[in-house]
Amino acid sequence: MDDSEHWDAAKELLTNAKGSDGTEGDKAPSTSIIKQFEADLGTACDKGSSDDLLATVADDLYASNAAYYSL
């Protein structure tokens, strides 16, 4: 994936994760939060997470720090 696709995926995965816990999933996260989520998601994936499990990893990442990612 190129940088643009990474950004779009991070934004969509974060928005979906927010929606799954009832935290205004339809409200777009700020640019800085998306950048941090994208970086954190990349780190999690570098630790051996499969692309097939990307949504699960994203949900777990969001849940691990929902207070921050909900900003």
C-alpha positions in Angstrom: 0.0 0.0 0.0 1.2 3.5 -0.7 1.1 6.4 1.9 -2.3 7.6 0.7 -3.8 4.1 1.1 -2.3 3.7 4.5 -3.8 7.0 5.6 -7.3 6.1 4.2 -7.2 2.7 5.8 -6.1 4.1 9.2 -8.9 6.7 9.1 -11.5 4.1 8.2 -10.3 1.6 10.7 -10.2 4.2 13.5 -13.6 5.5 12.6 -15.0 2.0 12.6 -13.4 1.1 15.9 -14.8 4.3 17.4 -18.3 3.4 16.1 -18.1 -0.1 17.5 -17.9 1.2 21.1 -20.5 3.9 20.6 -18.0 6.7 20.5 -19.2 8.9 17.7 -18.1 6.6 15.0 -19.5 9.0 12.3 -17.3 11.9 13.5 -14.0 12.1 11.7 -11.0 11.9 13.9 -8.5 14.8 13.9 -5.5 14.6 11.6 -3.1 14.3 14.5 -5.1 11.4 16.0 -5.2 9.6 12.6 -1.4 10.1 12.1 -0.8 8.6 15.6 -3.2 5.7 15.0 -1.6 5.0 11.6 1.9 4.9 13.2 0.7 2.7 16.1 -1.1 0.4 13.7 2.1 0.1 11.6 4.0 -0.8 14.7 1.4 -3.4 15.6 1.6 -4.9 12.1 5.4 -4.9 12.2 5.1 -7.2 15.2 3.8 -9.9 12.9 0.1 -9.3 12.7 -1.4 -10.5 9.5 -3.2 -8.2 7.1 -6.1 -10.6 7.3 -6.5 -9.5 10.9 -6.0 -5.8 10.3 -9.5 -4.8 11.5 -9.1 -6.9 14.6 -5.7 -5.4 15.3 -7.2 -1.9 14.8 -10.0 -2.6 17.2 -7.6 -3.9 19.8 -5.3 -0.9 19.3 -8.2 1.5 19.7 -9.5 -0.3 22.8 -6.1 -0.2 24.4 -6.2 3.6 24.4 -9.8 4.6 23.6 -9.6 7.8 25.7 -6.8 9.1 23.4 -8.1 7.9 20.1 -11.6 9.3 20.8 -10.4 12.8 20.9 
